[in-house]
Each structure stands twice: as C-alpha cells, then as structure tokens.
Amino acid sequence: MEIRTMRAFVAVVEEQGLSAAARRLHISQPALSQTMGALEREFGVKLLTRSTTGVRATEAGLALLTEARAVLVRYDQALAAMEARSAAAATTLRLGIPVELPADLLSRALLDLATAYPGTRVQAQHLSTADQLVALHRNELDLGLLRSRPLDKDFDAMLVVEEPLGALLVADRATGPAGPQGIRLEALTGLDWVGFPRSGSPAWYDEVAAILRNHGIDPGPVVNDGPLIADVKLASVSGGQAFTLVPAGWSQPLPDIVGWFPLVGDPIVRRTWAVWKADSHRRDLGHLIAALDRPAARQPR
C-alpha cells in the first residue's frame, strides 16, 4: 500500500464520505472510489460500509485506520527532519579560494552577501585550482575561484580579476635592466624562476612557462610538490640567483635587499575565474557572483 493510498483512506474515514474526502485531497470522487476499491481487493476484506448517511469504517477498517495514522505521522516526521537538514545545508555556501587572492576581492562581495542574505554562512577553504575543480564535480563546493577557466559544459564561469605580475628579485640584480616602466622580462635570463607546482593549476603553469621560454628564460624542471609559502619564496630570491612573480602590493613584507619591479608591457597576467555548477539555482550564490562582477570588486586591473 502506497503512502498516497494510505492518506486517501484516512481522509475518507475522517470525512465520513467520498465527496468531502475527494475535495480535501483535490482529486475526483470516481478516482477516490476506485482507489478504495483497489485497497479492499488488496487486503481481501471490506474496509468501508456505505449508506445514505455516509461512509463508516468496518472493524478491519478501524484497525487499518489506527496503523495508517501511525505510519503517516512517522512519514511526515521523516519528511520534516529531512527538509530541516536540507534547509540547513542550503544556508551554507562552500567557497574555494586560491593562495594570493587580492585582499579586497572577496571582502566587499562577502559583506554584500551578508547584508542581503544574513542566514547564509560562508565556509571557505584554501584549495588549488585542480583540487577545486574536483570538489566542484563532487558537489563539495558551491563556488570556486580558479586560475584557469574550465572547458567543462557543466560549469559556468566569470572572470573576476586580472593581475599583471611583476618580478621580485634582489634589487642589485635589477639596477641595470630596470627603466622607468619597469624591467623587461628577458632581462631576467640567467635567473632561476621560483614558481608554483604544475599539479595545482596545469593550464596556468603551462601559460607562464611558455611566456618565460618565449622571452629566453628556462622555467626549469616541472615541480609537482605542494605550494611554496611566502617565506620560502623570499629566501630563494634573497640568494640573488632567482626571481619570483607576484602582483603589485604583495601582502608579504620584503627584506631590504629585495624589490618588486613591474614587467614592461605586462607580459604575464594572472586571471582568477569564479566557477560554479551551471544548473545551480541558489539565490545567495547568484547574489555573491553578481557582487564579484561589480567594478569595485574587479580590481586591480
């Protein structure tokens, strides 16, 4: 016996008539009559007696009524429990963040989201582009901020920031090559590039490596270890034989001997894309995406 049939039987007994029960259930009376007939045939006993005064439950019908009511109560409780869990899950927006994201990019958008949707809790975690893409496929993230735009048609994407990268290196190494507009990328030939692991963002790594090669710089062996922390980058650069690429206003304090120099012509631009499932219908997610798309958020370029 299906839940809808059980609910129909209870309605007939409580309303003491097929017409009233049909109106309560928003179905036709003939359809309800057929359902009751099929139910009696299923159990092989008479469940209802019909008279000019209405419909009454037989002894077998009363037994079924007691059990049906108990089942429906538990069924409705189960639905309510799952709906409550679904509502709680819907108020958590899971966000993936790469390293070295511009400080104001998210703060403005999240403040806007908190004002519009005070019940939404943002759960953010630092993940590489590759790890975010996996999490998005598994529905473990609602929004990812990736260094490359995925080609998968399951996702929508929006460019949220472009950051021209400059070079961090020992200032003495840039004394000659640096001009009013910065340093030319090919002037860094002979220095080692302190990069990032290819496994974290293969497309972005390949783009940077190709640009370096086109300017006569050997990017060195492919690195597939974890991301380099800022202190390790600075220590490598401070030795005088290496450079690294970071945007203007890099958040880490620099040693006195290290300087940041813009690259003439901005040959290397780091892009960050907001990526989400194309079939998502969450309004709070849509609001956050719209906030990221505003000129105040799309900085610094």
Backbone bond lengths (Angstrom), bond angles and torsions (degrees), N, CA, C in turn:
res aa  C-N    CA-C-N  psi(-1)  N-CA   C-N-CA  omega(-1)  CA-C   N-CA-C  phi
1 M - - - 1.463 - - 1.525 109.49 -
2 E 1.323 116.70 128.14 1.453 121.25 -178.70 1.519 111.13 -80.86
3 I 1.334 115.69 160.14 1.460 121.29 -180.00 1.525 110.92 -59.44
4 R 1.329 116.79 -42.29 1.470 119.13 -178.28 1.518 111.27 -65.02
5 T 1.350 117.31 -34.42 1.459 120.63 177.41 1.528 110.47 -69.06
6 M 1.319 115.48 -41.06 1.453 120.93 177.75 1.527 110.77 -61.74
7 R 1.330 115.75 -42.72 1.462 120.06 179.70 1.538 110.84 -66.54
8 A 1.323 116.77 -36.16 1.458 120.69 178.00 1.525 111.10 -65.70
9 F 1.327 117.28 -42.19 1.467 120.75 179.10 1.519 111.21 -61.99
10 V 1.323 117.54 -44.93 1.465 121.17 178.52 1.519 110.54 -60.71
11 A 1.320 116.69 -41.56 1.463 120.35 -179.93 1.523 111.37 -62.94
12 V 1.332 118.05 -41.24 1.463 121.49 179.91 1.522 110.87 -62.71
13 V 1.334 116.55 -44.59 1.471 120.27 -179.57 1.518 110.41 -66.65
14 E 1.341 117.52 -43.83 1.465 120.47 -177.31 1.521 111.71 -68.67
15 E 1.337 117.19 -36.36 1.464 120.78 -179.13 1.529 112.17 -84.89
16 Q 1.356 115.76 -12.21 1.472 122.14 179.33 1.533 111.92 57.59
17 G 1.309 116.11 31.98 1.459 119.45 178.11 1.513 111.25 -179.62
18 L 1.343 115.11 151.01 1.462 119.82 -178.55 1.526 112.36 -74.03
19 S 1.338 116.65 -37.07 1.465 119.25 -177.05 1.522 111.08 -64.48
20 A 1.344 115.66 -48.52 1.462 119.61 -179.56 1.521 110.92 -64.26
21 A 1.332 116.71 -41.07 1.466 120.15 179.20 1.522 111.00 -64.72
22 A 1.333 117.44 -39.26 1.463 120.67 179.02 1.520 111.08 -62.70
23 R 1.331 116.19 -41.48 1.472 119.16 177.24 1.521 110.69 -63.71
24 R 1.307 117.39 -40.86 1.474 122.04 178.94 1.527 111.50 -62.92
25 L 1.323 115.45 -38.05 1.469 119.83 -177.15 1.526 112.89 -90.67
26 H 1.335 116.67 -6.11 1.464 122.21 -179.50 1.523 111.82 60.62
27 I 1.336 115.33 43.92 1.455 121.04 174.37 1.525 107.76 -132.07
28 S 1.319 115.74 170.52 1.463 118.86 179.82 1.527 110.58 -79.08
29 Q 1.330 115.70 153.54 1.463 120.17 179.48 1.528 112.26 -64.40
30 P 1.352 119.45 -42.70 1.476 118.57 177.90 1.533 112.59 -59.83
31 A 1.332 116.51 -38.85 1.467 119.44 179.12 1.518 110.93 -64.65
32 L 1.347 116.32 -40.22 1.468 120.40 179.13 1.519 110.43 -67.08
33 S 1.341 117.14 -39.71 1.464 120.70 178.73 1.525 110.93 -62.29
34 Q 1.332 115.95 -41.29 1.467 120.02 177.99 1.525 111.03 -63.63
35 T 1.344 116.62 -39.13 1.470 120.86 179.41 1.522 110.48 -63.09
36 M 1.331 117.01 -42.77 1.463 119.87 -179.95 1.535 110.37 -66.49
37 G 1.341 116.80 -39.45 1.457 119.66 178.05 1.521 111.41 -62.94
38 A 1.328 116.43 -42.39 1.469 120.36 179.00 1.526 110.98 -64.91
39 L 1.331 117.16 -35.10 1.468 120.92 179.53 1.527 110.60 -66.42
40 E 1.322 116.80 -42.01 1.462 119.83 178.68 1.526 110.57 -65.87
41 R 1.310 117.73 -38.80 1.459 119.87 177.46 1.522 111.13 -66.29
42 E 1.320 116.52 -35.20 1.479 120.57 179.35 1.521 111.34 -62.10
43 F 1.355 117.32 -42.26 1.462 120.97 -177.58 1.529 112.13 -90.83
44 G 1.318 116.24 -16.85 1.464 118.86 178.80 1.508 113.78 74.63
45 V 1.316 118.33 19.97 1.465 122.62 178.49 1.520 108.70 -137.59
46 K 1.337 115.31 158.93 1.448 120.04 176.81 1.518 108.34 -83.21
47 L 1.312 116.40 127.05 1.464 121.29 -176.80 1.524 112.29 -104.93
48 L 1.322 117.22 -24.52 1.455 121.50 -174.94 1.529 110.20 -133.80
49 T 1.308 115.05 145.43 1.455 120.50 170.97 1.513 107.97 -116.86
50 R 1.312 115.36 135.51 1.459 120.76 -176.84 1.525 108.88 -111.48
51 S 1.333 115.02 137.84 1.464 120.65 177.62 1.514 108.62 -145.92
52 T 1.321 115.41 -179.27 1.465 119.35 179.51 1.516 111.88 -67.58
53 T 1.328 117.67 -18.88 1.468 121.04 -179.15 1.524 112.49 -93.06
54 G 1.305 116.72 -6.46 1.451 118.81 178.23 1.512 112.74 136.94
55 V 1.311 116.07 -158.13 1.466 123.45 -177.36 1.532 108.82 -117.17
56 R 1.332 115.56 133.23 1.456 120.56 178.32 1.527 109.30 -125.98
57 A 1.302 115.28 151.10 1.467 120.42 176.81 1.516 110.15 -82.06
58 T 1.325 115.46 139.08 1.467 120.65 173.85 1.531 108.18 -76.82
59 E 1.314 115.66 -179.04 1.477 119.47 177.65 1.528 109.75 -60.79
60 A 1.327 116.45 -42.40 1.472 119.98 177.22 1.530 110.35 -66.19
61 G 1.348 115.32 -36.99 1.454 119.37 178.13 1.514 112.74 -64.64
62 L 1.323 116.65 -38.43 1.472 120.46 178.48 1.528 110.88 -65.78
63 A 1.326 115.76 -37.27 1.468 119.16 177.27 1.526 110.35 -63.92
64 L 1.350 114.93 -43.65 1.462 119.04 178.46 1.527 110.67 -65.45
65 L 1.334 116.86 -37.87 1.464 121.11 -179.57 1.520 111.25 -58.49
66 T 1.331 116.79 -44.95 1.466 120.77 -179.60 1.530 111.27 -61.61
67 E 1.324 115.43 -46.85 1.463 119.56 -179.10 1.530 111.27 -68.55
68 A 1.327 116.78 -39.57 1.465 120.30 -178.35 1.523 110.85 -64.09
69 R 1.332 116.74 -42.76 1.458 119.86 178.60 1.529 110.99 -60.76
70 A 1.328 116.01 -42.06 1.472 119.78 -179.98 1.528 110.96 -64.27
71 V 1.327 116.41 -42.13 1.470 120.13 179.49 1.525 110.49 -65.00
72 L 1.327 117.14 -42.82 1.457 120.74 -178.83 1.522 111.88 -65.20
73 V 1.318 116.63 -37.01 1.471 119.65 176.59 1.521 109.89 -62.03
74 R 1.333 117.60 -46.82 1.461 120.54 -179.93 1.527 110.63 -66.31
75 Y 1.325 117.02 -37.95 1.466 120.89 178.88 1.532 110.49 -63.20
76 D 1.333 116.42 -46.10 1.465 120.12 179.91 1.527 111.28 -65.89
77 Q 1.331 116.45 -35.53 1.468 120.05 176.69 1.525 110.58 -64.45
78 A 1.334 116.00 -40.76 1.470 119.86 178.95 1.524 110.67 -63.97
79 L 1.344 116.60 -43.23 1.460 119.97 177.98 1.521 111.46 -61.48
80 A 1.331 116.26 -44.18 1.459 120.47 -179.32 1.523 111.11 -62.74
81 A 1.341 116.29 -40.07 1.465 120.07 179.91 1.526 110.74 -63.91
82 M 1.336 116.56 -43.12 1.450 119.59 -179.14 1.528 111.56 -71.01
83 E 1.318 117.25 -35.35 1.464 119.97 176.72 1.519 110.79 -64.52
84 A 1.353 115.91 -38.30 1.466 119.64 178.38 1.517 110.73 -64.46
85 R 1.342 115.76 -40.39 1.468 118.77 178.00 1.522 111.36 -66.74
86 S 1.320 116.07 -39.96 1.465 119.75 179.20 1.519 110.93 -64.16
87 A 1.341 116.38 -39.81 1.466 120.09 178.76 1.518 110.76 -65.03
88 A 1.351 116.36 -39.23 1.467 119.55 179.13 1.518 110.84 -66.33
89 A 1.343 115.87 -40.18 1.467 119.25 179.63 1.521 110.89 -66.22
90 A 1.329 116.13 -35.40 1.458 119.74 -177.46 1.519 112.23 -68.73
91 T 1.337 118.07 -20.23 1.457 120.15 -179.13 1.526 112.09 -87.94
92 T 1.323 117.55 -2.54 1.465 121.20 176.27 1.522 108.64 -103.74
93 L 1.325 116.08 120.75 1.457 121.48 179.38 1.527 107.71 -106.61
94 R 1.319 115.67 114.97 1.462 121.39 -174.56 1.531 109.71 -92.74
95 L 1.318 114.90 122.68 1.462 121.77 -171.20 1.521 110.77 -122.55
96 G 1.334 116.32 132.46 1.452 121.86 175.62 1.524 110.30 -100.76
97 I 1.340 116.11 135.31 1.467 121.28 -175.13 1.525 109.32 -129.11
98 P 1.343 118.04 131.82 1.462 120.40 174.76 1.527 110.44 -82.39
99 V 1.312 116.76 171.63 1.462 120.21 175.43 1.530 109.18 -74.71
100 E 1.325 115.83 155.69 1.467 122.98 175.11 1.527 112.62 59.64
101 L 1.319 116.39 45.33 1.460 120.28 174.54 1.525 108.46 -84.54
102 P 1.353 119.12 139.48 1.464 120.28 177.67 1.525 111.58 -52.58
103 A 1.320 116.61 134.06 1.457 121.82 -171.18 1.523 113.34 -56.86
104 D 1.332 117.47 -42.80 1.465 120.51 -173.97 1.524 113.42 -86.32
105 L 1.319 117.62 -7.60 1.455 119.55 -175.11 1.528 111.59 -59.88
106 L 1.323 116.24 -47.85 1.454 120.16 -177.34 1.518 113.46 -89.32
107 S 1.335 117.70 -33.09 1.464 119.95 -172.61 1.529 111.52 -59.53
108 R 1.317 117.44 -43.84 1.470 120.41 179.50 1.526 110.94 -65.88
109 A 1.331 116.26 -45.14 1.463 119.96 -177.67 1.527 111.52 -66.12
110 L 1.338 117.17 -39.74 1.461 120.08 -179.87 1.524 111.66 -70.29
111 L 1.311 116.97 -33.74 1.471 119.76 175.57 1.525 109.71 -65.21
112 D 1.311 116.42 -41.37 1.461 121.26 176.93 1.531 110.42 -61.74
113 L 1.340 116.42 -43.15 1.462 120.93 179.20 1.522 111.25 -63.16
114 A 1.338 117.09 -43.25 1.462 120.77 -178.91 1.519 111.59 -62.82
115 T 1.325 116.98 -33.46 1.469 120.86 178.55 1.522 110.89 -71.36
116 A 1.330 116.45 -42.71 1.466 120.61 -177.12 1.527 112.55 -79.20
117 Y 1.335 116.94 -34.80 1.463 121.79 -177.58 1.529 109.67 -131.52
118 P 1.328 117.72 75.68 1.471 120.43 -176.62 1.529 113.18 -63.54
119 G 1.331 117.65 -19.24 1.460 119.73 179.73 1.512 114.25 -84.61
120 T 1.319 117.97 -7.57 1.466 121.28 -179.34 1.527 110.31 -86.96
121 R 1.322 115.05 125.33 1.466 120.86 176.82 1.527 108.56 -102.99
122 V 1.321 116.29 127.43 1.461 120.89 -179.27 1.525 109.52 -91.66
123 Q 1.307 115.53 126.97 1.464 122.36 177.67 1.527 107.42 -113.36
124 A 1.322 116.57 104.44 1.469 121.40 -174.36 1.526 110.62 -107.31
125 Q 1.321 115.14 146.44 1.465 120.28 175.06 1.521 109.69 -145.87
126 H 1.331 115.45 143.87 1.460 121.25 178.41 1.525 109.37 -79.59
127 L 1.322 115.68 121.42 1.459 121.88 179.81 1.514 109.08 -142.74
128 S 1.316 116.18 149.34 1.465 120.21 174.20 1.521 109.65 -69.00
129 T 1.325 116.01 166.91 1.463 120.74 177.62 1.525 111.13 -58.36
130 A 1.329 116.68 -44.37 1.465 120.34 -179.20 1.525 111.19 -62.75
131 D 1.322 117.00 -43.49 1.468 120.50 -179.52 1.527 111.19 -68.31
132 Q 1.324 116.97 -36.20 1.460 119.39 177.62 1.520 110.95 -64.89
133 L 1.312 116.74 -40.33 1.462 120.66 -178.90 1.529 110.18 -62.81
134 V 1.320 116.79 -41.52 1.469 120.83 176.55 1.525 110.15 -62.09
135 A 1.341 116.20 -45.56 1.469 120.50 -179.22 1.521 111.79 -63.86
136 L 1.325 117.56 -37.09 1.466 120.73 177.28 1.529 110.89 -64.78
137 H 1.317 116.90 -41.32 1.466 120.46 177.87 1.529 110.73 -62.88
138 R 1.318 117.11 -34.77 1.464 121.45 -178.26 1.524 113.07 -87.35
139 N 1.323 116.86 5.19 1.473 122.14 -176.35 1.525 112.18 59.82
140 E 1.323 116.26 32.38 1.462 121.12 176.61 1.523 111.47 -96.36
141 L 1.334 117.14 -7.93 1.459 123.58 174.11 1.523 108.51 -131.35
142 D 1.327 115.84 145.65 1.458 120.93 174.63 1.531 111.10 -94.82
143 L 1.323 116.20 -29.20 1.466 121.16 -179.99 1.515 109.12 -148.84
144 G 1.315 115.93 133.13 1.454 120.70 176.82 1.513 110.53 -119.61
145 L 1.321 116.52 148.47 1.456 122.53 174.56 1.525 106.58 -111.87
146 L 1.321 115.34 102.90 1.459 122.39 -169.14 1.521 111.43 -109.55
147 R 1.326 115.61 153.07 1.466 121.86 178.14 1.524 112.96 -83.83
148 S 1.310 117.28 -5.73 1.466 120.22 176.51 1.521 108.23 -145.01
149 R 1.322 115.48 152.76 1.461 120.29 -178.59 1.519 109.73 -86.68
150 P 1.330 118.08 123.24 1.471 119.39 179.94 1.529 111.24 -70.97
151 L 1.319 115.87 148.74 1.460 121.38 179.57 1.524 111.75 -90.77
152 D 1.329 117.39 -7.10 1.459 122.65 -178.24 1.527 110.48 -63.84
153 K 1.329 117.08 128.62 1.462 121.75 -179.09 1.524 112.63 -72.30
154 D 1.341 117.33 -8.87 1.466 120.06 177.17 1.523 111.69 -73.54
155 F 1.335 116.86 -12.03 1.459 120.63 -174.45 1.524 111.86 -116.68
156 D 1.321 115.04 148.34 1.453 122.33 165.51 1.518 107.35 -103.89
157 A 1.331 116.75 152.44 1.460 120.48 -177.79 1.522 110.39 -143.83
158 M 1.328 115.52 151.60 1.461 121.78 178.95 1.530 108.33 -144.01
159 L 1.312 116.29 131.31 1.453 120.83 176.65 1.527 109.13 -71.23
160 V 1.342 116.90 125.33 1.465 119.38 -177.00 1.529 113.27 -111.18
161 V 1.317 118.61 -23.78 1.462 119.27 178.55 1.521 110.27 -159.64
162 E 1.331 115.44 145.02 1.458 123.31 172.92 1.525 107.91 -123.67
163 E 1.315 116.79 127.44 1.459 121.76 -176.75 1.529 110.47 -123.13
164 P 1.326 118.13 107.14 1.465 119.05 172.05 1.529 109.36 -62.94
165 L 1.305 116.56 129.85 1.453 120.61 -177.85 1.523 110.57 -94.90
166 G 1.323 114.81 141.60 1.451 121.65 173.15 1.516 109.52 -113.50
167 A 1.332 115.88 -179.16 1.458 120.65 -175.89 1.518 110.97 -107.48
168 L 1.325 115.23 134.13 1.460 122.05 168.47 1.515 107.26 -98.72
169 L 1.320 116.10 124.50 1.459 120.27 176.87 1.522 109.03 -158.55
170 V 1.317 115.42 167.27 1.467 120.14 176.59 1.524 108.05 -59.70
171 A 1.325 115.95 128.11 1.468 120.95 -172.60 1.511 112.43 -56.53
172 D 1.318 118.55 -35.74 1.463 121.14 -178.93 1.525 111.88 -62.07
173 R 1.346 117.13 -28.96 1.459 119.75 -179.43 1.528 111.72 -73.21
174 A 1.338 117.02 -17.45 1.462 120.77 -178.12 1.517 112.77 -104.72
175 T 1.334 117.94 2.12 1.471 120.71 -175.83 1.515 111.74 -58.28
176 G 1.338 116.94 -44.40 1.458 120.14 -179.19 1.512 113.45 -78.01
177 P 1.349 118.08 -52.86 1.462 119.96 -173.62 1.524 114.87 -70.40
178 A 1.327 118.64 -25.57 1.464 120.22 -173.81 1.517 111.42 -72.89
179 G 1.338 115.75 135.95 1.453 121.64 176.73 1.514 110.35 -123.18
180 P 1.317 118.58 -169.34 1.468 121.69 -178.22 1.533 113.18 -60.29
181 Q 1.331 116.91 -31.13 1.463 120.32 -178.99 1.519 112.79 -96.56
182 G 1.306 116.73 4.49 1.452 119.59 179.33 1.510 111.53 118.20
183 I 1.308 114.93 -153.36 1.458 121.44 -176.64 1.531 108.99 -118.11
184 R 1.312 116.17 141.38 1.454 119.44 178.43 1.526 109.01 -78.18
185 L 1.312 116.08 141.14 1.460 119.57 -174.70 1.523 111.60 -59.76
186 E 1.322 117.47 -38.97 1.466 119.88 -177.96 1.525 112.18 -65.90
187 A 1.348 117.38 -16.57 1.458 120.11 177.86 1.526 111.89 -70.12
188 L 1.316 117.23 -11.64 1.468 120.83 -179.58 1.525 111.65 -90.54
189 T 1.332 116.36 5.13 1.465 119.64 176.82 1.529 110.29 -56.75
190 G 1.325 117.00 135.53 1.456 121.96 -178.31 1.509 112.70 99.77
191 L 1.334 117.29 -17.29 1.462 120.66 176.34 1.528 109.47 -94.84
192 D 1.309 115.85 150.17 1.467 121.02 176.93 1.524 109.87 -82.31
193 W 1.315 115.98 138.46 1.466 120.45 175.89 1.526 109.64 -86.42
194 V 1.312 116.90 120.94 1.464 121.31 173.31 1.532 106.21 -89.36
195 G 1.321 115.43 96.91 1.454 120.21 -172.03 1.509 114.41 -100.74
196 F 1.320 115.55 -145.06 1.456 122.75 -178.62 1.517 107.44 -136.06
197 P 1.322 117.95 161.37 1.470 119.29 -176.47 1.525 112.11 -68.93
198 R 1.318 115.93 135.20 1.461 120.48 179.22 1.520 111.51 -63.78
199 S 1.332 117.57 -32.37 1.463 121.11 -177.13 1.523 112.28 -61.60
200 G 1.331 117.17 -26.40 1.457 119.57 -178.24 1.511 113.62 -75.25
201 S 1.356 117.12 -32.45 1.464 121.68 179.80 1.521 108.47 -156.39
202 P 1.320 117.44 79.91 1.475 120.48 -173.71 1.528 114.22 -56.26
203 A 1.321 117.40 -44.76 1.472 119.58 -176.44 1.520 111.24 -65.36
204 W 1.322 117.31 -43.12 1.466 121.39 179.85 1.519 110.54 -67.46
205 Y 1.327 117.75 -41.22 1.461 121.26 177.13 1.529 110.63 -60.00
206 D 1.316 116.31 -46.49 1.467 120.02 -178.27 1.525 110.97 -64.10
207 E 1.329 117.67 -35.98 1.462 120.91 178.43 1.527 110.81 -64.26
208 V 1.345 116.21 -46.55 1.466 119.93 -179.94 1.523 110.48 -64.70
209 A 1.330 116.34 -45.38 1.465 120.30 -178.75 1.525 111.23 -60.57
210 A 1.333 117.48 -39.54 1.463 121.18 179.66 1.525 111.07 -66.32
211 I 1.324 117.43 -40.33 1.472 120.49 179.18 1.527 109.99 -66.04
212 L 1.330 116.91 -41.43 1.467 119.63 178.42 1.529 110.37 -61.43
213 R 1.319 117.57 -45.01 1.465 120.72 -179.91 1.527 110.68 -62.31
214 N 1.338 116.07 -39.38 1.457 119.66 -179.94 1.525 112.60 -65.52
215 H 1.336 116.46 -17.18 1.458 120.64 177.48 1.529 111.43 -107.88
216 G 1.322 115.41 18.95 1.460 120.11 173.95 1.510 114.95 80.47
217 I 1.307 118.57 17.44 1.465 121.72 -178.27 1.523 108.82 -109.72
218 D 1.314 115.70 127.36 1.464 121.18 176.94 1.533 108.14 -81.16
219 P 1.352 117.98 115.65 1.467 118.76 -178.90 1.512 113.93 -70.34
220 G 1.318 116.80 -8.50 1.456 120.27 178.02 1.515 111.73 84.12
221 P 1.340 116.47 -174.55 1.467 120.26 -178.38 1.523 111.05 -67.64
222 V 1.324 115.04 151.37 1.467 120.25 177.55 1.521 109.32 -67.51
223 V 1.324 115.98 130.18 1.460 121.54 179.31 1.519 108.37 -104.21
224 N 1.335 116.23 129.81 1.464 120.13 -179.31 1.521 112.01 -122.71
225 D 1.333 116.81 17.74 1.458 120.02 176.72 1.524 109.55 -81.83
226 G 1.336 115.98 -172.96 1.458 120.83 179.60 1.513 111.30 -69.75
227 P 1.352 116.96 168.01 1.466 121.16 -178.21 1.524 111.70 -63.15
228 L 1.336 115.64 146.24 1.450 120.69 178.52 1.521 110.11 -80.70
229 I 1.331 116.74 131.82 1.453 119.38 177.02 1.527 108.89 -78.04
230 A 1.331 116.13 161.78 1.461 121.10 -173.94 1.523 112.09 -58.72
231 D 1.322 117.48 -40.73 1.468 120.45 -178.02 1.525 111.78 -62.12
232 V 1.331 116.22 -36.94 1.474 119.75 179.39 1.521 109.91 -69.28
233 K 1.338 117.28 -40.75 1.454 120.75 177.29 1.525 110.48 -59.10
234 L 1.327 116.05 -48.41 1.465 120.59 -177.38 1.522 111.24 -65.00
235 A 1.320 116.59 -37.92 1.465 119.51 178.84 1.526 110.39 -64.38
236 S 1.341 116.76 -40.49 1.467 120.24 179.44 1.521 111.01 -66.71
237 V 1.318 117.10 -42.11 1.462 121.32 -179.43 1.522 111.11 -68.23
238 S 1.334 116.83 -37.34 1.469 121.40 -175.64 1.521 112.44 -63.50
239 G 1.328 117.03 -19.13 1.462 119.65 178.33 1.514 113.07 -70.74
240 G 1.332 117.14 -14.15 1.460 120.54 175.66 1.502 115.19 90.35
241 Q 1.329 118.62 -2.90 1.458 120.60 -177.22 1.525 112.78 -113.97
242 A 1.329 117.03 13.24 1.461 119.41 -175.09 1.526 110.55 -147.41
243 F 1.304 115.34 162.85 1.461 121.68 173.64 1.523 108.31 -137.76
244 T 1.300 116.74 160.53 1.459 121.44 173.07 1.515 108.26 -135.45
245 L 1.304 117.10 162.98 1.464 122.85 -175.77 1.522 110.26 -111.41
246 V 1.326 116.36 122.68 1.464 122.05 179.34 1.522 108.49 -142.86
247 P 1.338 117.61 158.53 1.466 119.80 177.76 1.523 111.59 -76.43
248 A 1.313 116.40 167.49 1.467 120.62 175.39 1.520 109.25 -62.60
249 G 1.316 116.01 146.54 1.458 119.79 179.17 1.510 112.83 71.08
250 W 1.312 117.38 29.76 1.466 120.92 176.46 1.513 109.01 -52.13
251 S 1.308 116.81 136.54 1.464 120.89 -168.51 1.522 114.27 -71.39
252 Q 1.323 117.94 -16.24 1.462 119.88 -176.02 1.533 111.38 -84.11
253 P 1.356 118.03 137.46 1.468 120.02 174.49 1.526 110.60 -66.38
254 L 1.342 115.95 140.76 1.458 120.44 -175.70 1.523 110.62 -101.30
255 P 1.339 116.94 143.76 1.467 120.06 171.20 1.526 110.10 -62.09
256 D 1.303 116.83 157.58 1.468 121.03 -177.99 1.519 112.75 -58.68
257 I 1.328 117.42 -30.95 1.460 119.60 -174.73 1.526 112.58 -84.44
258 V 1.332 117.29 -9.26 1.466 121.32 -175.88 1.523 109.70 -105.89
259 G 1.330 116.45 137.20 1.457 121.17 177.19 1.513 111.59 -129.73
260 W 1.346 114.51 160.55 1.473 119.77 175.07 1.511 108.45 -105.71
261 F 1.325 116.57 133.24 1.461 121.66 -177.34 1.525 109.46 -129.06
262 P 1.345 117.97 127.47 1.464 119.71 175.59 1.521 109.63 -65.86
263 L 1.323 115.22 152.61 1.457 120.72 177.56 1.518 109.20 -96.72
264 V 1.320 116.91 128.48 1.456 121.92 -177.57 1.526 110.36 -59.06
265 G 1.320 115.77 125.68 1.462 120.32 177.83 1.519 114.76 84.08
266 D 1.327 117.29 0.82 1.481 121.37 -179.86 1.534 111.70 48.48
267 P 1.323 118.61 60.06 1.470 119.70 -177.27 1.529 113.92 -70.03
268 I 1.345 116.09 -22.50 1.469 118.92 -178.05 1.525 108.44 -122.19
269 V 1.321 116.13 115.27 1.465 122.18 -179.40 1.530 108.00 -120.89
270 R 1.312 115.74 122.07 1.466 120.56 178.57 1.532 109.49 -89.70
271 R 1.317 115.77 124.11 1.463 121.09 -179.28 1.530 110.52 -109.22
272 T 1.310 115.52 142.88 1.459 121.49 176.35 1.524 108.56 -121.50
273 W 1.325 115.07 128.46 1.469 122.22 -177.00 1.521 110.14 -111.46
274 A 1.321 116.48 135.23 1.463 121.09 167.63 1.525 107.06 -83.37
275 V 1.342 116.67 128.30 1.464 121.52 -175.23 1.532 108.79 -130.40
276 W 1.327 116.39 135.48 1.457 120.75 -179.47 1.528 109.06 -149.88
277 K 1.334 116.43 164.02 1.464 120.99 179.90 1.530 109.69 -65.14
278 A 1.316 116.74 133.29 1.458 121.39 -176.40 1.519 112.50 -64.73
279 D 1.334 117.48 -25.89 1.463 120.18 -177.58 1.528 113.11 -94.29
280 S 1.324 117.92 10.98 1.463 120.37 179.38 1.527 110.39 -71.61
281 H 1.336 115.27 139.58 1.466 120.63 178.70 1.532 111.18 -123.03
282 R 1.330 117.43 19.02 1.461 120.70 -179.08 1.529 110.58 -72.57
283 R 1.313 115.57 126.36 1.456 119.39 -178.04 1.521 111.51 -72.99
284 D 1.346 117.23 -36.98 1.455 118.34 179.77 1.528 111.01 -66.46
285 L 1.328 116.84 -36.17 1.464 120.22 175.78 1.525 110.39 -65.05
286 G 1.325 116.46 -43.65 1.461 119.78 177.75 1.514 112.26 -60.60
287 H 1.343 116.68 -36.69 1.464 120.47 178.70 1.527 110.65 -66.41
288 L 1.334 116.75 -42.04 1.465 120.15 178.96 1.524 110.88 -64.23
289 I 1.322 117.31 -41.43 1.461 120.67 178.80 1.520 110.21 -62.39
290 A 1.335 116.62 -42.84 1.464 120.40 178.28 1.516 111.03 -63.01
291 A 1.332 117.29 -38.41 1.468 120.84 179.01 1.525 110.97 -66.25
292 L 1.330 117.04 -36.10 1.466 120.52 177.63 1.519 111.80 -69.37
293 D 1.314 116.61 -22.10 1.462 121.51 -177.12 1.527 112.80 -86.33
294 R 1.334 117.47 -5.32 1.457 120.02 -177.97 1.521 110.99 -78.23
295 P 1.329 118.15 150.43 1.468 121.28 -177.13 1.514 113.14 -55.83
296 A 1.335 118.36 -33.91 1.467 120.18 -179.20 1.511 111.98 -64.95
297 A 1.342 115.37 -28.93 1.466 118.99 -179.18 1.513 111.06 -88.32
298 R 1.332 117.80 -31.63 1.464 120.76 -174.02 1.525 110.07 -84.50
299 Q 1.278 114.77 77.31 1.442 122.02 179.25 1.522 107.74 -125.26
300 P 1.330 121.40 165.19 1.447 126.48 9.36 1.527 113.51 -98.15
301 R 1.332 119.34 -1.16 1.468 118.21 -175.34 1.521 111.91 -94.02
